Amino acid sequence: MGTSAQAGNQAATEALVSLAEAVGRQERGFRFTRPALPPLGEVVRLYEQAYKDGLLTNSNLVARLEGAARERLGVRHAVAVSSCTSGLLLTLKALGVRGRVILPSFTFFATGLAVLWNGLRPVFADCLESTWNLDPEDAGRRIDGGTGALIGVHLYGNPCQVEALERLAARTGLKLVFDGAHALGSLYQGKPLGGFGDAEVFSLSPTKLLVAGEGGLVATNDSTLARLIRLGRNYGDGGDYDPELPGLNARMSEFHAALALEGWELLEEKVRRHNQIAAHYDRLLQAQPGLSLQQVRRGDRSSFKDYSVLVDPAVYAGGRDLVGSRLLGCGIETKRYFHPPLHRQKIFREYFDPQGDALPVTERVSSRVLSLPIYATLADEVVERIAEAIAELGKTTVVVG
Ligand SMILES: *Cc1c(COP(=O)(O)O)cnc(C)c1O
């Protein structure tokens, strides 16, 4: 081992020690993410009337939440449901999608579960090098006569190529749905997501930016679709006990609506803080050899529900996993959002033909992706020490694990 390698290892060790110290200075235990919740007293005050009236589900507070969603997203209809997964499932059902559905493999598996639960066949398309979102051209190449729909995912809140996908769907007569689980608070060319495609579906679960405890929102400008999803969340029944479609119990409870209504006041501030932290990480890491960052297109705003980097194993001996384990040793939890990609998961593998449809960008991105801590109360000092430790680990020339 040469002297410069020794100096590199020495610097990496020092950076890790100072990261561990910075983590130790944080008052409370450290986690990957921490929901910033509204004051409980406010939530209870809002919920109290519903409770007294014995209206526990799908009532006034849910209607108020839907009104707030319509206004803030600038859409004609918003339907609150029990989760983003149930919302996606009902959207595909209500749109009457048949056959094959093209979706990215680089996403959370719930996107694909909604396809499977409808008895549809997933076709995985590649993602872009820059944004890591669905590549419209690759999706286009996979369309054939048996294709029924496209699903785009706004990954970590980064708006996907919505207009290119809308043009593709219009040209080919396909339905277009966006999985916006991460994307409340995101802007596409200055405009909130929600009104693109046939529908956009958001998640309100605890790891997302607007938290209902559990919940989802389906946003659409299509009145027929909105009506069917309203029926669909209630078993498909419109009141005559003769369901119009095979629905679910996917209603949202009043308590969850109260939590989301209060939480909505905090959303803009949270998204701003997530953007600050992401810009801070970007500044500290962008010049670092062996790392690549996700690009947000000019004019767009990501919610940065998550912040991830790609770690090149040719520069970082031991790759992404070793960086993750060194950070964990300092009390910093990281994630691999999303690894393995869907086409390598047990329940989806059979739909992927390794001879035919290669997904080279997805393979590379998912094998290198490392998601770093990001949440509103994450201290700048910790962000700086994390970035410093990652930079130093990239300069070591031997495996230090
Ligand atoms: C979290 C998530 C979902 C599922 O949301 P739920 O509300 O938990 O059902 C769907 N898609 C993506 C991309 C997600 O991250």
The ligand as a MOL file (V3000), in Angstrom:
LIG
                    3D

  0  0  0     0  0            999 V3000
M  V30 BEGIN CTAB
M  V30 COUNTS 15 15 0 0 0
M  V30 BEGIN ATOM
M  V30 1 C -45.1770 3.9660 -1.1440 0
M  V30 2 C -45.3830 3.7070 -2.5770 0
M  V30 3 C -46.5600 3.1450 -3.0670 0
M  V30 4 C -47.6150 2.5980 -2.1750 0
M  V30 5 O -48.2070 3.5350 -1.3520 0
M  V30 6 P -49.1970 3.0300 -0.1930 0
M  V30 7 O -49.9590 4.2420 0.1630 0
M  V30 8 O -48.3040 2.5320 0.9100 0
M  V30 9 O -50.0370 1.9550 -0.7640 0
M  V30 10 C -46.7250 3.0460 -4.4400 0
M  V30 11 N -45.7570 3.4310 -5.2870 0
M  V30 12 C -44.5970 3.9420 -4.8560 0
M  V30 13 C -43.5770 4.3720 -5.8710 0
M  V30 14 C -44.3520 4.0630 -3.4770 0
M  V30 15 O -43.1760 4.5070 -3.0360 0
M  V30 END ATOM
M  V30 BEGIN BOND
M  V30 1 1 1 2
M  V30 2 1 2 3
M  V30 3 2 2 14
M  V30 4 1 3 4
M  V30 5 2 3 10
M  V30 6 1 4 5
M  V30 7 1 5 6
M  V30 8 2 6 7
M  V30 9 1 6 8
M  V30 10 1 6 9
M  V30 11 1 10 11
M  V30 12 2 11 12
M  V30 13 1 12 13
M  V30 14 1 12 14
M  V30 15 1 14 15
M  V30 END BOND
M  V30 END CTAB
M  END
